[in-house]
């Protein structure tokens, strides 16, 4: 009898039936799947062997394989320190988080960003902002009734001026470093006393080695009945802030986005107080967003004092921002701005503060403080001072 010829594919198809009787359903299914996979892979293997001779694999007539992108291999996502609000144009149109997920290792944006205030702590903008902040708090303290401060973008709270980041920035030398022990006229010294005393509380008498941010300065100015909510979203800064404030029952630190906090925590139960809005301004449209937030906060808390800090870089941008503030028609508002004239490009040339429901004393105090600070911060340079009332009528 002639030997029967059995085709390999027939064996493959008959094998599951035989196994079903011998070893049961689960094992038969497993073997069947593996056999089917080999049937699919065989044409690809043969096509590779029978290819055009140039090493390329011939396409399978029944299967369409979608090629993977030709980009670099994906990088495991890393924690986004300081990427809140980054300008998408920096990342080729992608969001900061998308870019960080896929950027190559060693890319600067995969490291902690310069949003960390240590790079700029104690610079001229901090000096002016915190000196004016001290005057607003001093006015609130004239009444015995308690008040609450909400600091929406608090940062870590304290900067070691001899740390690596502060030394690399070095901006404090031309800021608090010049103001620290300068002999101001008596009327100027009296206005600066709360601010400089609060800074001194965290330093030795003969040298300044640390600069306190706004939450730690406010802590020095609070009375027993007053309260502070300090908000920070960036994880490292939020943890440092909590450590710096952990032993003070008057203060609550919350890891939350500052813009969310602005809507969530006003009006406070005390009905008196201050909101300090001090965002990092890392988006091109953040000035407009800040103005919109200012209007929304004023609508929720019409009697509260709201202070918005902003950087002065592009004069045209500031002019648009000022027009927007005028259109908002915010009650009893004051715009205070100090700028260097001999600065070009997009460098930080000045600092500004918009105060809604400003203390009636603040305009006169700013008229005394700003010329004195400008002469010390920028000796021999021309500066521009703007102190403008933004009326609701």
Helices and strands as residue ranges (DSSP letters): H 8-22, H 25-49, G 88-91, H 96-102, G 108-110, G 117-119, H 124-140, E 148-151, E 158-160, H 164-169, G 171-174, H 176-179, H 186-200, E 210-212, H 214-221, E 227-231, H 235-245, E 251-254, H 258-264, E 273-277, H 286-300, E 305-312, H 315-328, E 333-340, E 350-356, H 362-377, E 383-390
